[in-house]
Amino acid sequence: MIGFSCLANFADKAVTNGSFKFFLFVTITAWLATMLFLGLFLSGTSDRISINWTLTLLIYSALYSFLLLISASLVAEKARQFRRGVTQHIVGHHEEPEDTCDYYKDLGSPCRNVEAAAAFAFIALAMFVADTTLYFMEYRSAKEASIDNSGFVQHDETGTQQEVPKSDIEQIP
């Protein structure tokens, strides 16, 4: 939330704002989705929805890790260009080189805002990567536990399959 709030005011006023708009899209949708998941889990609604939450959250965090990597990199590159670059701006009837940060100084301190947005995006990226890693480890351990505890399939007289737990099979003499 801090990342997109740093950049929100400046994104529409910038000359090249495609990467800023992509950044805002990614960070705002990630924040909204995170708040939705938080609300589902805190209210207990997630218990009434029968889906594999570990897999859902693994896919969600992996997707936003990838999107945040791209958008944070684009904004960090723009911050580098703003800080080090000199842009040609039309002044009167001729083009005159002017420092980009000086050009946008009437908007506050946009260079610092872009740098802060990139920094917070990389912090969020690190958190999403950590989440992805933890959800992957949880998903893999749950998968291995289901394989270890699975039994054999047996058919009854009507032909329907019935799973026989491994503990019942071990008790057969």
SERO-4910 file (N, C-alpha, C, O; in steps of 0.05 Angstrom, whole numbers):
BEGIN
 pado doro    nc1    nc2    nc3   cac1   cac2   cac3    cc1    cc2    cc3    oc1    oc2    oc3
  Met    A     17    -24      0      0      0      0     18     25      0     11     45    -13
  Ile    A     39     24     15     57     48     16     69     53    -12     73     76    -20
  Gly    A     76     31    -25     89     34    -52     70     48    -72     79     67    -85
  Phe    A     45     40    -73     28     53    -93     19     80    -84     13     97   -100
  Ser    A     18     85    -58     11    112    -49     33    132    -54     28    156    -57
  Cys    A     58    123    -54     81    141    -61     80    150    -90     87    173    -96
  Leu    A     70    133   -107     71    139   -136     45    148   -148     44    158   -170
  Ala    A     23    146   -133     -4    151   -144     -7    180   -155    -18    184   -176
  Asn    A      2    199   -140     -1    227   -148     16    234   -173      8    250   -189
  Phe    A     39    222   -175     58    229   -196     53    214   -222     61    223   -243
  Ala    A     41    191   -221     39    173   -244     24    186   -267     31    183   -290
  Asp    A      3    201   -262    -12    214   -283      1    238   -295     -4    246   -318
  Lys    A     19    250   -280     33    275   -289     59    270   -303     70    288   -316
  Ala    A     69    245   -302     95    239   -314     91    237   -344     70    229   -354
  Val    A    113    244   -358    112    243   -388    111    214   -397     94    207   -414
  Thr    A    127    197   -386    127    168   -393    115    153   -369    129    147   -349
  Asn    A     89    147   -371     76    136   -347     66    108   -351     51     98   -333
  Gly    A     72     94   -372     63     66   -376     72     47   -355     57     31   -344
  Ser    A     97     49   -348    108     31   -327     96     39   -299     93     22   -282
  Phe    A     90     64   -295     78     73   -270     50     62   -267     42     53   -246
  Lys    A     35     63   -289      8     52   -289      7     22   -285    -10     12   -270
  Phe    A     26      8   -297     28    -21   -292     35    -26   -263     24    -44   -251
  Phe    A     54    -11   -252     61    -13   -224     37     -9   -206     32    -24   -187
  Leu    A     21     12   -212     -2     17   -195    -23     -5   -198    -35    -13   -178
  Phe    A    -26    -16   -222    -45    -38   -226    -36    -62   -209    -52    -74   -195
  Val    A    -11    -69   -211     -1    -93   -196     -3    -89   -166    -13   -107   -152
  Thr    A      6    -66   -156      7    -63   -127    -21    -59   -116    -27    -69    -94
  Ile    A    -39    -46   -130    -66    -42   -119    -81    -68   -119    -95    -75   -100
  Thr    A    -80    -84   -141    -94   -109   -142    -82   -129   -122    -97   -145   -110
  Ala    A    -56   -128   -118    -43   -146    -97    -53   -138    -70    -59   -156    -53
  Trp    A    -55   -112    -64    -65   -103    -38    -94   -111    -34   -102   -120    -13
  Leu    A   -111   -107    -55   -139   -114    -52   -143   -144    -48   -159   -152    -32
  Ala    A   -128   -160    -64   -130   -189    -61   -121   -198    -33   -133   -216    -21
  Thr    A   -100   -186    -23    -90   -193      3   -110   -186     24   -114   -201     43
  Met    A   -123   -163     22   -143   -155     41   -168   -174     39   -180   -180     60
  Leu    A   -174   -183     15   -196   -202     12   -190   -228     26   -207   -238     41
  Phe    A   -166   -239     21   -158   -264     34   -157   -260     65   -166   -278     80
  Leu    A   -147   -238     74   -146   -232    103   -174   -232    115   -179   -243    136
  Gly    A   -193   -219    101   -221   -218    110   -234   -245    110   -249   -252    129
  Leu    A   -228   -262     90   -239   -289     89   -229   -306    112   -244   -321    124
  Phe    A   -203   -303    118   -192   -320    140   -200   -310    167   -205   -326    185
  Leu    A   -200   -283    171   -208   -273    197   -237   -277    204   -244   -281    227
  Ser    A   -254   -276    184   -283   -279    189   -291   -309    191   -313   -315    199
  Gly    A   -273   -327    183   -280   -355    183   -294   -365    159   -302   -388    157
  Thr    A   -299   -347    140   -312   -354    115   -296   -375     99   -308   -391     84
  Ser    A   -270   -374    102   -254   -393     87   -259   -422     95   -255   -440     79
  Asp    A   -269   -426    119   -275   -454    128   -299   -465    113   -302   -489    110
  Arg    A   -317   -447    104   -341   -456     91   -337   -459     61   -355   -470     47
  Ile    A   -315   -450     50   -309   -453     22   -290   -476     19   -268   -476     30
  Ser    A   -298   -496      4   -283   -521      3   -264   -521    -22   -270   -533    -43
  Ile    A   -242   -507    -19   -221   -508    -39   -195   -513    -25   -193   -511      0
  Asn    A   -175   -520    -40   -148   -524    -29   -135   -497    -25   -124   -485    -44
  Trp    A   -137   -486      0   -127   -459      5    -97   -457      2    -87   -437     -6
  Thr    A    -83   -478      9    -54   -478      6    -46   -474    -23    -29   -458    -29
  Leu    A    -58   -490    -40    -52   -487    -69    -61   -460    -80    -47   -448    -96
  Thr    A    -85   -451    -71    -95   -425    -81    -76   -402    -73    -69   -385    -89
  Leu    A    -67   -402    -48    -49   -381    -38    -21   -384    -50     -7   -365    -54
  Leu    A    -13   -409    -56     13   -413    -70     12   -401    -97     31   -387   -105
  Ile    A     -9   -406   -112    -11   -394   -139    -13   -364   -138      0   -350   -154
  Tyr    A    -29   -354   -119    -32   -325   -116     -5   -311   -110      2   -291   -122
  Ser    A      9   -322    -90     34   -309    -82     56   -312   -104     72   -294   -107
  Ala    A     56   -335   -118     75   -338   -140     69   -319   -163     88   -307   -174
  Leu    A     44   -316   -170     36   -297   -191     44   -268   -184     55   -254   -201
  Tyr    A     37   -260   -160     44   -232   -152     73   -228   -147     83   -206   -149
  Ser    A     88   -249   -140    117   -247   -139    128   -240   -166    145   -222   -169
  Phe    A    119   -254   -186    128   -249   -213    120   -221   -223    137   -207   -234
  Leu    A     95   -214   -218     86   -187   -227    100   -165   -212    106   -144   -224
  Leu    A    105   -168   -186    119   -148   -171    148   -146   -179    159   -124   -179
  Leu    A    160   -168   -187    188   -167   -197    189   -150   -222    207   -133   -224
  Ile    A    171   -154   -240    171   -138   -265    165   -108   -259    179    -91   -268
  Ser    A    143   -103   -244    135    -75   -240    155    -60   -223    161    -37   -228
  Ala    A    166    -73   -202    186    -60   -185    212    -54   -201    224    -33   -198
  Ser    A    219    -72   -219    243    -67   -236    238    -44   -255    257    -28   -259
  Leu    A    215    -42   -266    209    -20   -284    209      7   -270    220     26   -280
  Val    A    198      8   -246    198     33   -231    226     40   -221    233     63   -220
  Ala    A    241     20   -213    269     25   -204    285     36   -228    302     53   -224
  Glu    A    281     25   -252    295     36   -275    287     65   -281    304     81   -287
  Lys    A    261     71   -278    252     99   -281    265    117   -260    272    139   -266
  Ala    A    267    107   -236    279    123   -214    309    128   -221    319    150   -216
  Arg    A    322    108   -232    350    112   -240    352    132   -262    370    149   -262
  Gln    A    334    130   -282    335    149   -304    329    177   -294    342    196   -303
  Phe    A    310    180   -276    304    206   -266    327    218   -250    333    242   -253
  Arg    A    340    202   -234    361    212   -217    386    218   -234    400    238   -228
  Arg    A    393    202   -253    418    205   -268    415    217   -295    434    227   -307
  Gly    A    390    216   -305    387    223   -333    381    253   -337    373    267   -319
  Val    A    387    261   -361    381    288   -369    362    286   -392    368    272   -412
  Thr    A    339    298   -391    318    296   -411    316    322   -427    320    344   -416
  Gln    A    310    319   -452    306    343   -469    277    352   -466    259    337   -471
  His    A    273    376   -458    247    388   -455    246    413   -473    265    428   -475
  Ile    A    223    417   -485    220    440   -502    216    465   -485    196    466   -470
  Val    A    234    484   -487    232    509   -473    231    531   -494    251    536   -508
  Gly    A    208    544   -497    206    564   -518    205    550   -545    188    532   -550
  His    A    222    558   -564    223    546   -590    246    527   -594    249    516   -616
  His    A    261    522   -574    284    503   -578    284    483   -554    274    488   -533
  Glu    A    297    461   -560    300    440   -539    323    447   -521    345    454   -531
  Glu    A    319    444   -496    340    451   -477    343    428   -457    323    419   -446
  Pro    A    368    419   -453    371    397   -434    365    407   -405    373    428   -397
  Glu    A    351    391   -391    344    398   -363    344    372   -347    334    351   -357
  Asp    A    353    373   -323    352    350   -305    323    342   -300    306    359   -295
  Thr    A    317    316   -302    289    307   -300    277    313   -273    254    321   -271
  Cys    A    293    310   -252    282    316   -225    276    346   -222    257    353   -209
  Asp    A    292    363   -234    287    392   -234    262    398   -250    247    416   -243
  Tyr    A    258    383   -272    235    388   -289    209    383   -274    189    397   -277
  Tyr    A    209    362   -257    185    355   -242    184    366   -214    168    357   -198
  Lys    A    201    385   -207    203    395   -180    178    409   -170    173    410   -146
  Asp    A    161    419   -189    137    432   -180    116    412   -170     96    420   -159
  Leu    A    121    386   -175    103    365   -165    111    355   -137    101    334   -129
  Gly    A    128    369   -124    138    359    -98    166    348   -102    184    361   -113
  Ser    A    170    324    -93    195    310    -97    190    283   -111    192    262    -98
  Pro    A    185    284   -137    177    259   -150    200    239   -152    194    214   -151
  Cys    A    224    248   -153    246    228   -154    247    212   -129    251    187   -129
  Arg    A    243    225   -106    243    210    -81    218    192    -79    220    170    -68
  Asn    A    196    202    -90    172    185    -90    175    160   -107    167    138    -98
  Val    A    187    163   -130    192    140   -147    211    120   -135    208     96   -136
  Glu    A    232    131   -122    252    114   -109    239     99    -85    244     76    -81
  Ala    A    222    113    -70    209    101    -47    189     79    -56    187     58    -44
  Ala    A    175     85    -78    156     65    -89    171     40    -97    162     18    -92
  Ala    A    194     43   -110    209     20   -119    220      5    -94    219    -20    -94
  Ala    A    229     19    -74    240      6    -50    218    -10    -36    222    -33    -28
  Phe    A    194      1    -33    173    -13    -20    162    -36    -37    153    -56    -26
  Ala    A    164    -33    -63    156    -55    -80    175    -79    -77    167   -102    -78
  Phe    A    201    -73    -75    220    -95    -71    217   -108    -43    221   -132    -40
  Ile    A    209    -93    -23    203   -104      3    179   -122      1    179   -145     12
  Ala    A    158   -113    -13    134   -130    -17    141   -155    -33    131   -176    -28
  Leu    A    159   -152    -53    167   -175    -69    181   -195    -51    175   -219    -54
  Ala    A    198   -187    -33    211   -205    -15    191   -220      3    194   -244      8
  Met    A    171   -206     12    150   -219     28    134   -239     12    128   -261     22
  Phe    A    127   -232    -13    112   -251    -30    129   -275    -37    119   -297    -38
  Val    A    155   -271    -41    173   -294    -47    174   -312    -22    174   -337    -25
  Ala    A    176   -300      2    176   -316     26    150   -332     29    150   -355     37
  Asp    A    128   -318     24    102   -332     25    100   -355      5     91   -377     12
  Thr    A    110   -350    -19    110   -371    -40    126   -395    -30    117   -418    -34
  Thr    A    149   -390    -19    166   -411     -9    152   -427     13    153   -452     13
  Leu    A    140   -413     32    127   -427     54    102   -442     45     98   -465     54
  Tyr    A     86   -431     26     63   -445     16     72   -470     -1     59   -490      0
  Phe    A     94   -467    -15    104   -490    -30    113   -512    -12    107   -536    -17
  Met    A    127   -505      9    136   -526     29    112   -539     42    112   -563     46
  Glu    A     91   -523     49     67   -534     62     52   -552     42     43   -574     50
  Tyr    A     50   -543     17     36   -559     -3     51   -586     -8     38   -607    -10
  Arg    A     77   -584    -10     93   -608    -15     91   -628      8     89   -652      4
  Ser    A     92   -618     33     91   -636     56     63   -648     58     60   -671     66
  Ala    A     42   -633     51     15   -644     51     12   -665     30     -2   -685     34
  Lys    A     24   -661      7     23   -680    -15     37   -706     -7     27   -728    -12
  Glu    A     60   -703      6     75   -727     14     60   -742     36     61   -766     37
  Ala    A     47   -727     54     32   -740     76      8   -755     64      1   -777     74
  Ser    A     -5   -745     43    -27   -759     32    -18   -784     17    -33   -803     15
  Ile    A      6   -783      5     16   -807     -8     24   -828     12     18   -852      8
  Asp    A     36   -820     35     44   -839     55     20   -852     69     21   -876     76
  Asn    A     -2   -837     72    -26   -848     86    -46   -860     68    -67   -869     77
  Ser    A    -41   -860     42    -61   -871     24    -61   -901     25    -40   -914     30
  Gly    A    -84   -913     21    -86   -942     22    -90   -953     -6    -82   -941    -26
  Phe    A   -102   -976     -7   -108   -989    -32   -137   -985    -38   -154   -980    -21
  Val    A   -144   -986    -64   -172   -983    -72   -183  -1011    -76   -171  -1029    -88
  Gln    A   -207  -1015    -65   -220  -1041    -66   -248  -1036    -77   -260  -1015    -72
  His    A   -259  -1055    -92   -286  -1052   -104   -305  -1069    -87   -299  -1092    -80
  Asp    A   -329  -1058    -81   -349  -1074    -67   -366  -1089    -88   -359  -1089   -112
  Glu    A   -387  -1102    -79   -403  -1119    -97   -417  -1103   -118   -425  -1115   -138
  Thr    A   -423  -1077   -114   -436  -1061   -134   -416  -1049   -154   -425  -1038   -174
  Gly    A   -391  -1052   -149   -371  -1042   -168   -360  -1014   -161   -343  -1004   -176
  Thr    A   -370  -1002   -140   -360   -976   -132   -334   -979   -117   -329   -999   -103
  Gln    A   -317   -959   -120   -291   -960   -108   -293   -951    -79   -306   -932    -72
  Gln    A   -278   -966    -62   -276   -958    -34   -246   -958    -27   -232   -977    -32
  Glu    A   -237   -937    -15   -209   -935     -7   -206   -949     20   -220   -943     39
  Val    A   -186   -966     21   -180   -980     46   -156   -966     58   -135   -966     45
  Pro    A   -158   -955     82   -135   -941     94   -112   -960     99   -116   -984    103
  Lys    A    -88   -949     98    -64   -965    102    -63   -978    129    -53  -1000    132
  Ser    A    -75   -966    149    -75   -977    176    -91  -1003    177    -84  -1022    191
  Asp    A   -113  -1004    162   -130  -1028    160   -115  -1051    146   -118  -1074    153
  Ile    A   -100  -1044    125    -86  -1064    110    -63  -1077    127    -58  -1101    125
  Glu    A    -50  -1060    144    -29  -1071    160    -39  -1090    181    -23  -1107    191
  Gln    A    -65  -1089    188    -76  -1107    208    -84  -1133    197    -90  -1152    212
  Ile    A    -85  -1136    171    -94  -1161    158    -71  -1181    163    -48  -1176    156
  Pro    A    -78  -1205    173    -57  -1225    179    -46  -1238    153    -28  -1255    155
***
